[in-house]
């Protein structure tokens, strides 16, 4: 059975990317806002909901950037859709993960980061956003390979 998730690229007026710092296994990981697709919800709806929960921002999904699939004995069958979205309202603030108790929250920080700041971060997930994201944004009219397999 496939488990689905979403991650969302949200840009500010200075072309910086909204990133979330999460704390896992005693280390900080910078990642795009997102999470799991809930029952009776499609991926675009999940993207809008997850950004709102984690950051307080209202967004509109504009494009699918990547569809990443993983099939492994360890983690099962999973996919994550990476979307590009535009801010439509709200105020940036660190939210919470409603599936976690207050004492088990992993969200530590929400902020817009430049290409250089993302490149300098010790751990970025997924790592391909360090460079490939900027190439896609610069060449949006030429298209790119959306389907990826994660190993």
N, C-alpha and C positions, 0 to 999 in steps of 0.2 A: 504494500500500500504506500502510495506517495504521500509525503508530507510537504506542504508548500509554505513558502515564506516570501517576503518582499524586503527590499532595501530601496531607499529613495534618495536621489541626487536632487538637492534643493540649492539653488544659487541665490546669492544676494546681489545687490546692485553693483558690487565691486567684483563680481565673478568669483567669489569665494564659495566654498562648498560647506554646507551644514554637516558637521561631524559630531558624533557622540563619543564621549570617553566613558567606557565601561570598565569595571573592575572585575576580573575573573582570575581565579587561582593566583592571587597576590601580584597581579600585573595589570597595567593599564593597556587597553586595546581601543584604538580609535576606529570607529566604523560609522557607516551611514545609518541614519535612523531607519528603523524597520522592525519586523518581527514576523510572527506566524499568521497565516490566513485562517480565520475562524470559520466555523460551520455556518453555512448559508451566506457566505461572503465571497465576492470575487477578488482577484488580486488587486485591481485598481481601488476597490473600496478599502481593502486592507492597508494599502499604501497611505491613503488619506487618513485613515483612523490612527495608524501607528505614528505618523508624523505629529498628529494632534496630541496624542497621549504623551509622547516623549518630549515634545518641544513647545506645545501651545500654539503652533502655527497651523493655519488653514491653507491647504495646497490643492492645486488642480493638476492631475497627471497629464503630461503632454506627450510622452513617448516611452516606448520600451527600449532600454539600452542593451540589456543582456537577459538571457534566460539561461541560468546555470544549473546543470543537473549533476547529481552525485549518486552513484550506486555503490555501496560498500557493505561488507559484512558487519563492520563495526557500527556504522551510523544509519544503515538502511537506505531507502530510496528517498531522496530529498531534491527539491528544486527551489530556487530563489529567482524571482523576477526583479530586476533592477530597473527602476523607472526614473525618468526625468520629470520633475514637477515644478510648478511655478507658485510662488507665494501669493495668496489671495486675501490674507488677513491674519489676525491674531498677533500675539506678542511673544517673542522668543523668551522662553523660561524652561528650566529643567523640569521635566515631568517625571512620571513614575511608570513602572511596569505593573499594570493592575493584576497580573497573574502571580506576582510575588508579594510576600508579606513585607511590611515596612522594614523589618530588620534584615531582610534578604535582598534589598534593592541593589542593582548593579550599576545603574545610571549615575555617573559622577559629574558630568559636565556636558553642556550643549553649546557649541559655538561655531561660527563661520571661520573656515581656515583657507588660507591661500595655497596655491600649488606648492610653494616652497615650504610652508609649515607642514603640509601633509607629507612631503618628501622627507622632512627632518624627523617626523614622529617615529619612535622606536618600533611600535607594532601598529600596523594598519591592516584592517581586514575588510575586504579581500585585498591582497597586496597589489593586484593589477590596477586598482584605481589610482595608484601613485602616478602612473604615466598614461595608461591607456585612456582613462577618463578625459584627460586634457586633449588628447589627440582626437577623440570623438567629438568633443565640444567645438574644437577648432575646425573640424571637417564635417560638420553635421550634414551638409548637403550631399556628400559623396556616399554616405552609408557606411556600414561596417558589419562584421559578422556578429550576429546577435546570439546565436546558439553556442554554448560552451559546455565542456565536460570538466568537472572538477575531479581531480585525482587525490 
